[in-house]
């Protein structure tokens, strides 16, 4: 009997089984029992009210709508308060923030940078933009982040030290940095990963793009390494339309980040003086104005998203072929994207679930295809990545907007 026929029979069997109510009930809960005004339920949409209009109009009236003005300073100050970071620098988007952060920690042309294969492409592209080669790491099931136990063993067996720097035995390239990604707002085991980075003399950079308002052992994500990055893209918990921020406790890094992000322009009353290669990476004030309004409701939005997790969990707990991803131990997650994971023996249902929900107007998405599977990234170094591949084969993101709590 062919695998295709087996899968088809498996789906038919589950459809007849009383426990197979996920797709049917999921669609019904949004479309029939609830009077949702829109035809399509998005994966994640921003939450706006009158405050955003007020702040944006204030910015327009000031005429400072680009990378200068009080709105950017106010936004950076609010981020410092929320994250308890010493310095913050507003950047045009998260990918540019990662690129700039790599430059700031000393990544150079020809280096290698460690990062998980299970991440958004922007993480890899920031490494390439810095002139370095991505080196892909294995994930773990509980956090979806980098597996610290496997990483430690891997580096023990595959690296050597020269002049107090870490090198890849196989390629001979210096490993200058490791990027730790906190997936979907859930903290990786950042304490162990920080110790591993120190052990192998590798600078640690946190990609907390999705982690605004998330904590590990009561410490905000992005504040464990030398530099952290948070994103405020339109689909994030808090949005500035497009935007990101670099957070750090290092004054020198902060000053360099601000200088480089504004085209390395030296202050002068009238002259245009630029003292080194810079980047047009500063966040426009009009985006910062939108972000300021959003930050005022951060706690409220996270509370709604955490309640949404509980609501989903109560709906799905009787379904023995899926589980809802929950925050890891010692963590408080913002639950940016709610994620269901199919049991291994039912992973063939992934495409079926995606097709049925999306055709019904319920926007669901597979998680990112692992980076080492993308055509332009296949050639780069990697660990054995069986867990990352398995997670991808079974995980699906489901509607996660905070305003769903008003209707679900």
C-alpha positions as CSV (number, residue, x, y, z in Angstrom):
1,X,0.0,0.0,0.0
2,X,1.4,3.4,-1.0
3,X,2.2,6.1,1.6
4,X,-0.3,8.4,-0.2
5,X,-3.1,5.9,0.2
6,X,-2.1,5.3,3.9
7,X,-2.3,9.0,4.6
8,X,-5.6,9.4,2.9
9,X,-7.0,6.5,4.9
10,X,-5.6,7.9,8.1
11,X,-7.3,11.2,7.5
12,X,-10.6,9.5,6.7
13,X,-10.3,7.4,9.9
14,X,-9.6,10.5,12.0
15,X,-12.5,12.4,10.4
16,X,-14.9,9.6,11.5
17,X,-13.3,9.5,15.0
18,X,-15.1,11.6,17.7
19,X,-11.8,13.1,18.8
20,X,-11.2,14.6,15.3
21,X,-13.0,17.9,15.9
22,X,-10.1,20.3,15.7
23,X,-10.6,21.8,12.3
24,X,-14.4,21.6,12.4
25,X,-14.7,23.1,15.9
26,X,-12.0,25.7,15.3
27,X,-13.7,27.0,12.2
28,X,-17.1,26.9,13.9
29,X,-16.0,28.8,16.9
30,X,-14.8,31.7,14.7
31,X,-17.4,31.6,12.0
32,X,-20.7,30.4,13.4
33,X,-20.9,30.9,17.2
34,X,-19.1,34.3,17.0
35,X,-20.2,37.3,15.1
36,X,-16.8,38.4,13.8
37,X,-17.1,41.4,11.5
38,X,-14.3,40.4,9.1
39,X,-14.5,37.6,6.6
40,X,-10.9,36.7,7.3
41,X,-9.4,36.1,10.8
42,X,-5.8,37.2,10.5
43,X,-2.8,35.4,12.1
44,X,-1.9,38.5,14.0
45,X,-3.1,42.1,13.6
46,X,-2.2,45.2,15.5
47,X,-4.5,46.7,18.1
48,X,-5.2,50.4,17.6
49,X,-7.4,52.9,19.4
50,X,-7.6,56.7,19.6
51,X,-4.2,57.0,21.3
52,X,-2.3,56.1,18.1
53,X,-4.0,58.9,16.2
54,X,-3.3,61.4,19.0
55,X,0.5,60.6,19.1
56,X,0.9,60.5,15.3
57,X,-0.9,63.9,14.9
58,X,1.3,65.3,17.6
59,X,4.4,64.1,15.7
60,X,3.1,65.6,12.4
61,X,2.4,69.0,14.0
62,X,5.9,69.1,15.3
63,X,7.2,68.6,11.7
64,X,9.9,66.2,13.0
65,X,8.7,63.1,11.3
66,X,12.0,61.6,10.2
67,X,15.0,60.4,12.3
68,X,15.2,63.4,14.6
69,X,13.0,64.9,17.3
70,X,11.5,64.2,20.7
71,X,9.3,61.2,19.7
72,X,12.4,59.0,19.1
73,X,13.9,60.0,22.4
74,X,10.7,59.4,24.3
75,X,10.3,56.0,22.6
76,X,13.8,55.0,23.5
77,X,13.2,56.1,27.1
78,X,10.1,54.0,27.4
79,X,11.9,50.9,26.1
80,X,14.7,51.4,28.7
81,X,12.0,51.5,31.4
82,X,10.2,48.4,30.2
83,X,13.3,46.3,29.6
84,X,15.3,47.7,32.5
85,X,18.2,48.2,30.0
86,X,20.7,51.0,30.4
87,X,20.7,52.2,26.8
88,X,18.3,51.8,23.8
89,X,18.7,52.9,20.2
90,X,15.7,53.0,17.9
91,X,16.3,51.4,14.5
92,X,14.3,51.3,11.3
93,X,13.6,47.6,11.6
94,X,14.8,44.5,13.4
95,X,16.9,43.0,10.6
96,X,18.9,46.3,10.3
97,X,19.2,46.3,14.1
98,X,20.7,42.8,14.0
99,X,23.1,43.7,11.2
100,X,24.3,46.8,13.1
101,X,24.6,44.8,16.3
102,X,26.9,42.3,14.6
103,X,29.1,45.1,13.5
104,X,29.2,46.5,17.0
105,X,30.3,43.3,18.6
106,X,33.2,42.9,16.1
107,X,31.9,40.5,13.5
108,X,34.1,40.9,10.4
109,X,34.1,39.8,6.8
110,X,34.9,36.0,6.6
111,X,33.8,35.2,10.2
112,X,31.2,32.6,11.1
113,X,28.2,33.4,13.3
114,X,26.3,30.7,15.2
115,X,22.5,30.9,15.0
116,X,19.5,28.5,15.1
117,X,18.3,27.0,11.9
118,X,14.8,27.4,13.3
119,X,14.4,31.2,12.9
120,X,13.1,33.9,10.5
121,X,15.2,34.5,7.4
122,X,16.1,38.0,8.6
123,X,18.4,36.6,11.3
124,X,20.4,34.8,8.6
125,X,20.3,37.7,6.2
126,X,21.7,40.0,8.9
127,X,24.7,37.7,9.2
128,X,25.2,37.7,5.4
129,X,24.9,41.5,5.3
130,X,27.7,41.7,7.9
131,X,29.9,39.7,5.5
132,X,29.9,36.6,7.7
133,X,28.8,33.0,7.2
134,X,25.8,31.6,9.1
135,X,26.5,28.4,11.1
136,X,23.3,26.6,12.0
137,X,22.4,25.2,15.4
138,X,20.0,22.5,16.6
139,X,16.8,23.4,18.6
140,X,15.1,21.8,21.5
141,X,11.4,20.8,21.9
142,X,10.5,22.7,25.1
143,X,11.6,26.2,24.1
144,X,12.1,25.9,20.3
145,X,15.3,27.7,21.0
146,X,18.9,26.5,20.7
147,X,19.6,23.3,22.6
148,X,22.4,24.2,25.1
149,X,23.4,20.7,25.9
150,X,24.0,19.7,22.3
151,X,25.6,23.0,21.5
152,X,28.2,22.6,24.3
153,X,29.2,19.1,23.1
154,X,29.2,20.3,19.5
155,X,31.6,23.2,20.2
156,X,33.8,21.0,22.3
157,X,34.3,18.6,19.4
158,X,34.4,21.1,16.5
159,X,36.3,24.2,17.6
160,X,39.7,25.2,18.8
161,X,41.2,28.3,20.4
162,X,43.9,30.6,18.9
163,X,44.9,33.9,20.5
164,X,41.9,33.6,22.8
165,X,39.5,33.3,19.9
166,X,37.3,30.5,18.9
167,X,37.7,28.8,15.4
168,X,35.8,26.2,13.4
169,X,38.1,23.1,13.0
170,X,36.7,22.3,9.6
171,X,36.6,25.7,8.0
172,X,39.3,27.4,9.9
173,X,37.1,30.5,10.3
174,X,36.8,32.5,13.5
175,X,33.4,32.1,15.2
176,X,32.8,35.7,16.3
177,X,29.3,35.6,17.6
178,X,26.3,33.5,18.6
179,X,22.7,34.8,18.0
180,X,20.2,33.3,20.4
181,X,16.6,33.6,19.1
182,X,13.6,33.6,21.5
183,X,11.0,31.9,19.3
184,X,7.5,33.3,19.3
185,X,8.1,35.3,22.4
186,X,9.1,32.2,24.5
187,X,12.5,32.4,26.2
188,X,15.3,30.1,25.2
189,X,17.5,28.8,28.0
190,X,19.5,31.9,27.9
191,X,21.3,31.5,31.2
192,X,23.0,28.2,30.0
193,X,23.6,29.6,26.6
194,X,25.3,32.7,28.0
195,X,27.6,30.5,30.0
196,X,28.5,28.4,26.9
197,X,29.2,31.6,25.0
198,X,31.6,32.8,27.7
199,X,33.3,29.3,27.9
200,X,34.1,29.4,24.1
201,X,34.9,33.2,24.1
202,X,32.1,34.0,21.6
203,X,30.1,37.2,21.9
204,X,26.4,36.6,22.5
205,X,23.7,38.6,20.7
206,X,20.0,38.1,21.6
207,X,17.5,38.1,18.8
208,X,14.5,39.0,21.0
209,X,12.6,40.3,17.9
210,X,9.4,38.7,19.2
211,X,10.1,39.1,22.9
212,X,8.8,42.5,24.1
213,X,7.3,42.0,27.5
214,X,8.8,38.4,27.9
215,X,11.0,37.5,30.8
216,X,13.3,34.7,31.8
217,X,13.8,34.4,35.6
218,X,12.2,37.9,35.9
219,X,14.8,39.4,33.6
220,X,13.6,40.9,30.3
221,X,14.7,39.2,27.1
222,X,17.4,41.0,25.2
223,X,19.3,42.0,28.4
224,X,21.4,38.8,29.0
225,X,24.0,39.3,26.2
226,X,26.2,42.2,25.2
227,X,23.4,43.4,22.9
228,X,19.8,42.6,22.4
229,X,17.4,43.4,19.5
230,X,13.6,43.7,19.6
231,X,11.4,44.1,16.5
232,X,8.2,46.3,16.2
233,X,7.1,45.1,12.8
234,X,3.4,45.4,12.0
235,X,2.7,41.8,13.1
236,X,4.4,42.0,16.5
237,X,2.8,42.4,19.9
238,X,3.7,46.1,19.8
239,X,4.2,47.8,16.5
240,X,5.7,51.0,15.1
241,X,4.7,50.0,11.6
242,X,8.3,49.0,10.8
243,X,11.0,49.3,13.5
244,X,13.3,47.8,16.0
245,X,15.5,48.7,18.9
246,X,19.0,47.8,20.1
247,X,19.3,47.5,23.9
248,X,22.6,47.3,25.8
249,X,24.3,48.0,29.1
250,X,27.5,49.2,27.4
251,X,27.8,52.9,26.9
252,X,30.4,52.7,24.2
253,X,28.2,50.3,22.2
254,X,25.2,52.6,22.7
255,X,27.1,55.7,21.4
256,X,28.5,53.8,18.4
257,X,25.0,52.4,17.6
258,X,23.4,55.8,17.6
259,X,26.3,57.3,15.6
260,X,26.4,54.6,12.9
261,X,22.6,54.4,12.6
262,X,22.5,58.1,11.6
263,X,25.0,57.9,8.8
264,X,28.0,58.6,11.1
265,X,27.2,62.3,11.1
266,X,29.2,64.4,13.4
267,X,27.3,67.1,15.2
268,X,27.8,70.6,13.7
269,X,25.5,73.6,13.4
270,X,25.6,73.6,9.6
271,X,28.3,71.4,8.1
272,X,27.7,67.9,6.8
273,X,30.6,66.0,8.4
274,X,30.7,62.2,8.4
275,X,33.7,60.5,10.0
276,X,33.2,56.8,9.0
277,X,31.0,54.5,7.0
278,X,27.5,54.7,8.4
279,X,24.0,53.4,7.8
280,X,20.7,55.1,7.4
281,X,19.1,52.9,10.1
282,X,17.5,55.4,12.4
283,X,13.8,54.9,13.3
284,X,11.6,57.8,11.9
285,X,9.9,59.8,14.5
286,X,6.5,59.1,13.1
287,X,7.0,55.4,13.7
288,X,8.2,56.1,17.2
289,X,5.0,58.1,17.8
290,X,2.9,55.1,16.9
291,X,5.1,53.0,19.1
292,X,4.7,55.3,22.1
293,X,0.9,54.9,21.9
294,X,1.3,51.2,21.6
295,X,3.6,50.9,24.6
296,X,1.0,52.5,26.8
297,X,-1.1,49.4,26.4
298,X,1.6,46.7,26.4
299,X,0.6,45.1,29.7
300,X,-3.0,45.0,28.7
301,X,-2.2,43.4,25.4
302,X,0.0,40.8,26.9
303,X,-2.6,40.0,29.5
304,X,-5.1,39.4,26.6
305,X,-2.7,37.2,24.8
306,X,-2.0,35.1,27.8
307,X,-5.7,34.7,28.4
308,X,-6.0,33.7,24.7
309,X,-3.5,30.9,25.4
310,X,-5.7,29.7,28.3
311,X,-8.8,29.8,26.2
312,X,-7.2,27.8,23.4
313,X,-5.7,25.3,25.9
314,X,-9.1,24.6,27.3
315,X,-10.5,24.0,23.8
316,X,-7.7,21.7,22.7
317,X,-6.9,19.7,25.9
318,X,-9.2,16.8,24.9
319,X,-7.6,16.5,21.5
320,X,-5.0,13.8,21.9
321,X,-3.2,14.5,18.6
322,X,-2.1,18.1,19.2
323,X,-0.6,20.1,22.0
324,X,-0.5,23.9,22.5
325,X,3.0,25.3,23.0
326,X,3.3,26.7,26.5
327,X,5.9,29.0,28.1
328,X,9.0,27.3,29.3
329,X,9.9,26.8,32.9
330,X,11.1,29.9,34.8
331,X,9.6,32.1,32.1
332,X,6.9,34.6,31.5
333,X,6.0,34.7,27.8
334,X,4.1,37.4,25.9
335,X,2.7,34.5,23.8
336,X,3.3,36.5,20.6
337,X,2.1,33.6,18.3
338,X,0.0,30.7,19.6
339,X,1.5,27.5,18.3
340,X,0.0,24.0,18.0
341,X,2.2,21.0,17.6
342,X,0.9,17.8,16.1
343,X,1.8,14.4,17.6
344,X,4.5,12.7,15.5
345,X,2.2,10.0,14.2
346,X,-0.3,12.6,13.0
347,X,2.2,15.0,11.4
348,X,0.9,14.2,7.9
349,X,-2.2,16.3,8.9
350,X,-0.2,19.5,8.8
351,X,-1.0,20.3,5.2
352,X,-4.6,19.3,5.6
353,X,-5.1,21.5,8.6
354,X,-3.4,24.5,6.9
355,X,-5.5,24.0,3.8
356,X,-8.8,23.7,5.6
357,X,-8.3,26.6,8.0
358,X,-7.0,29.0,5.3
359,X,-9.8,28.1,2.8
360,X,-12.3,28.9,5.6
361,X,-10.8,32.3,6.3
362,X,-8.9,31.3,9.4
363,X,-5.3,32.3,8.7
364,X,-2.9,29.8,10.0
365,X,0.8,29.4,9.0
366,X,3.5,26.8,9.2
367,X,6.4,27.9,11.3
368,X,9.5,29.1,9.3
369,X,11.2,26.5,7.1
370,X,14.6,25.8,8.7
371,X,17.3,28.0,7.3
372,X,19.5,25.1,6.2
373,X,16.7,24.0,3.9
374,X,16.6,27.3,1.9
375,X,18.4,27.2,-1.4
376,X,20.7,30.1,-0.8
377,X,21.7,28.9,2.7
378,X,22.2,25.1,2.1
379,X,26.0,25.4,1.7
380,X,26.8,26.8,5.1
381,X,28.0,24.8,8.2
382,X,25.5,23.1,10.4
383,X,24.9,20.7,13.3
384,X,22.8,17.7,12.9
385,X,19.3,19.3,12.8
386,X,16.8,16.5,13.3
387,X,14.8,18.3,16.0
388,X,14.5,21.5,14.1
389,X,13.3,19.6,11.0
390,X,10.8,17.6,13.2
391,X,9.4,20.7,14.8
392,X,8.9,22.3,11.4
393,X,7.1,19.2,10.2
394,X,4.5,19.4,13.0
395,X,4.1,23.0,14.2
396,X,1.4,25.4,13.1
397,X,0.8,29.0,14.2
398,X,-2.9,29.9,14.7
399,X,-4.6,33.3,15.1
400,X,-3.0,35.2,18.0
401,X,-4.3,38.7,17.9
402,X,-5.1,40.1,21.4
403,X,-8.5,41.4,20.3
404,X,-9.6,37.8,19.7
405,X,-10.3,37.6,23.5
406,X,-13.2,40.0,22.9
407,X,-15.0,37.5,20.6
408,X,-13.7,34.0,21.3
